[in-house]
Amino acid sequence: MTDFVAQCRLEWKRLGVPEPLAEEMATELAADLSEAEAEGVSAEEFLGADARSFAASWAGERGIVPVPAGRAKGRRRPFALVAFTAVAAIVLIVTALLLLTGQPRATLTASETPETHHQLPAVTPFGSVGTGRHVLLLGNLAAPVEWILLIFAIVALGFAVWLWSSWGRSRPPGVSA
């Protein structure tokens, strides 16, 4: 029996793991360590350096002993993920509102001076209307930027949803959200 298994047995005894379960776990652990050793991996590389915490977490995951107090509340969502999701949602809402209202608008008014006598076109590529003497250009010049921001916000929110869903799947067994 390796030193790592012996340390785990002592921890299981301290935690009150019943002897038959401790024996079963020790046998399984010894087999796993032997297999890892045959592949050239040490116990520390395979399971970590702290045998006591490994033994306690394994017993807790198997439901043999209560989950340690630090893990009983579950892992909290990182502040960065919450902030990222909030910023992406705000950008999405603001951009959608700007696109729906057509704001900000730009207006360009030009008039022909008396020195020039050429006629201005009746319709320009931007949809402006020319009267020959005055041109009025109305349009939402920020629309391309708003569309890019909208697409970016949708992609960012999709990424946030994926992160939130993968967060739920990565919790250890027996730990509730």
N, C-alpha and C positions, 0 to 999 in steps of 0.2 A: 504494500500500500504506500502510495506516495505521500510526501509531506503535505501537499495541497489537499488531498482527500482527508488526511488526518485532521487538518485544521477545519475543514468543512464539517467533519463529524463532531468536533468539539463545539462548533457554533450551533449545529442542529440540536445537540444535547442541551446547550444553554437556552435555546429557544423553545425547548419542550417538544421537539419533533418526536413522535413515537418511534421506538427502536426499529420495528419492521420497515417503516417508511424510510428511516435514515439509512438502514442497511441497503434497501433497494436503490436509493439515490446514490449512495457511495459506490455500489457495484456499477451502476450506469455511468457515473462520473469517472471511475477508474478505467472502464472500457473506452470511454471517449478520450481520456488522456493517453492511454496506450496507443490508440489509433493515431492521435495527433503526433505522439512521439515517434511512431513508425514513419510518419511523413516528415520528420525533422522539425516539428513545431513544439516548443516548450510549453509548459502549463501556463506560464506567465503570458506568453504570446497568444495562447489559445483562449484563456479565460480572464486574464488580468492578474495583477500582482496581489490583490486583496482577497484572500480566500474567504474571510469572514463575511464581507459584504456580498460576495458571490453566493455563498451558502444561504444567507438571509434572503436575498432577492429571489433565488430559485425556489426556496421553500414558500415564500410569499406568492410567487406566480403560480405555484401548484395548489395554492389554497390551503396549505398545511398550517401555516401560521398567519396571523393578521399582517396585512401590508404595513410596512413601516409608516410612521406618522407623516413623514415628509412626502410620501407618495399617495397618501390616502385622499388628498384633495385633488389629485390629478395634476397634469401639467397645465400651466396657464398659457394662454395665447401670448406670443411675444408682442411687445408693444409695437415693434416695427411692422408686423403683419396687420395689426389693427389700424395703424396710421396709414399704411399703404392702401388698404381697402377704403378707408374714409376719404383719402385724397382722390382716389380713382372715382369714387361715387360722386364726389362734389364736382370734379371736372366733367363727368358725364352729364350731370344735371344742368350745370351752367351752360355747357356747350349746346346741349339740346335746346334749352330755352332761347339762347341767342340765335340759333338756326331757325327756330319756330317764329320768333318775333322779327327776324331780319335785321337785328341790331348788331353792330353799329352801321348806320347808313352814311354814305358819302354823297354829297351833292356838288357838282361842278357847274358853274354858270359861266358862259363865255359870250361875249357880244362882239360883233364886228365893228371895227373902228372905221371912221369915215374915209381914211386913206386907202383901205383895201376894199375892193368891189367884187371879190370872188364869192360865189355862192357856197355855203356850207352844205354838206350832205343832209338829206332828210332823215336818214336812219344810219346810225353808226354801229359798229360791231357790238357795242355795249348796250344797245337798245335805247340810245338817246334819241331825242327828237329835235331836229333842226328846223328852224323857221326861216332860215336864210340870213337872219341877223342875230339870232340868239340860239344857243345850244344848252340844253339842260341835261345833265348826266346824273342819273340816279342809280344807285346800286349798293349792294352789300360787298364792299371790297374785302372784308375780313372772312367771307364765306369759305374760301379754300383752306384757310388756317383752321377755321372752326370744324370743317369736315375732318381734317387730319387729327385734330384734338379729339373729336368724337370717336373716330376709329381707334385711336390710341387708348382712350378711356375704356372702350368696350373690351379691347384685348387685355388691358390691365385688370379689369374686373373679372374676366374669364380666368386669368392667371391666379387672381386672389381666391376665386372659388375653388380652383384646383388645389391651391395650398391649404385652404381650410379643410377640404375633403380629405387630403392626404394626411393632414394633422390628426384627424379623427381615427384614421386607420393605423397610425403609428404609435398609439398609446399602448402601454404594456397591458397584458390581460389582467382583469380584475380592477382596473382603475377606471372610474367613470369620469365623464367630461365635466 
